[in-house]
Amino acid sequence: MKFALFDSNGLPTAFYALDIHGDNIPAEAIQIEDGQWQDFIDNNGRRKWADGVVVAYEPPPHVPTISDYQSAIQAQWMKLPAASNSMTA
């Protein structure tokens, strides 16, 4: 038997075990079966808690930001030989 805390979306934020944590398990932690805990561990980021059961979860795709593009361009720029990436004219 394990215990878990979940965020408002049902995604796990912490796991607890009696044999490790003893009396230091938060009161709001929910009791889950070892098999449910293992499902969360085996499918990290792809399972959530809904209506008392573990269900599949597909995280939303990452949408690149301007900052992501800037970082990628800068990383490529830094790979160029020093003479090639000089900003002087």
Residue pairs with C-beta under 8 A, 6 or more apart in sequence:
1 17
1 18
1 31
1 32
1 33
1 34
2 15
2 16
2 17
2 31
2 32
2 33
2 34
2 36
2 37
3 15
3 16
3 17
3 18
3 21
3 25
3 26
3 29
3 30
3 31
3 32
4 12
4 14
4 15
4 16
4 29
4 30
4 32
4 37
4 40
4 49
5 12
5 13
5 14
5 26
5 28
5 29
5 30
6 12
6 13
6 30
6 48
6 49
7 13
9 48
10 48
10 49
10 50
10 55
10 57
11 45
11 48
11 49
11 57
12 40
12 47
12 48
12 49
14 26
14 29
15 37
15 40
16 24
16 25
16 26
16 29
18 25
30 49
32 49
32 54
36 53
36 54
39 47
39 54
40 47
40 54
43 56
45 57
45 59
46 56
46 57
46 58
46 59
47 54
47 55
47 56
47 57
48 54
48 55
48 57
49 55
77 85
78 85
